[in-house]
């Protein structure tokens, strides 16, 4: 199950980005960063299930013998001050059908 974050642009047009394949996998990695972009904005609400929890920032380092390794070098921080690295992002509202729940919320605004 994935998460859906909804927001309204300044011109009042509703926006509902949906990251990840619906109901097959959890939203993960760079898609979690997209979801964090909306976290804490006015008139924004998230629906669905917790994300996979892959919010760390990784960097590739080349080793002396030419091989490479990736290391976690940072975590992500939402505008709310919350720091995410390896813990799932909880939605504002758990929903079995995040798309229809988000649509109903948008229509009520």
KASUL-V204352 format. One record per pair of residues at least 24 apart in sequence whose C-alpha atoms are under 6 Angstrom apart, sorted by the first residue. I is the first residue (numbers start at 0). GAP is how many residues later the second one is. Records with the same first field share a line. If there is no record, write none. Layout:
I=GAP, GAP
This chain:
0=24, 25
1=24, 25, 46, 47
2=44, 45, 46
3=42, 43
4=40, 41
5=38, 39
6=37
25=25, 26
26=24, 25
27=24, 26
28=25, 26
35=42
39=40
45=45, 46
46=44, 46, 47, 48, 51
47=46, 47, 50
48=45
49=38, 39, 40
50=37, 38
51=36
52=33, 34, 35
53=32
54=29, 30, 31
55=29
